[in-house]
Amino acid sequence: MKTKRGLLMVVLLLAISSVMAAMSYNKATVTNAAELKIVNTDQALVTLQADAPWSWENKIGAKDKTTVMRNGELFFQFGKGINGGNGQEEFHGLQPNSVYQWNHVFTLRNKSAETVKVTVRATGEYKQYITFGSGTRNTSEPVWGTKGQSLVFDNVGPEVKSGMQNVRSVAVKISLPSGVQVSNKELLGSIVVESEAK
């Protein structure tokens, strides 16, 4: 009899604990304070700037303003120019069987506390014609990647004191083959910068 009573007590305790487990919550909402600041791309954690931030950098080739800030983001205008010197900006374009090179298109800067891997890639219609390069301080010629491929900056360190170890200059070369169709329309695409903590 004691065994039956003990077994009944165990079954009862199991049933009560099951009911109590079923009575525990299935959903909870906990609110904590947070902060998000939305800034222009030239002030962000991964900063992108149209102009070289250093006085020693060669600015030849930058007068056409190929890279400008538009609505807080960088905007690239390959083949833009000036119309007859009268100050009116015009989009001229690039011709077939040509190679155009911009030794500095934009600067990227890691302002996070992490060391990051940064990938620069093109999307859209002009991806097949574009080559990215890494501008360097010591030479006038960038180190070029492969046409149509991403460019990777590995181990971009955090900003410390001088701020130079976290900065990279991006160059662009556009190669249009002979026979590419002239359409007088703009090829659309994007330059995408991806940053990943290491």
Disulfide bonds with the S-S distance in Angstrom:
none
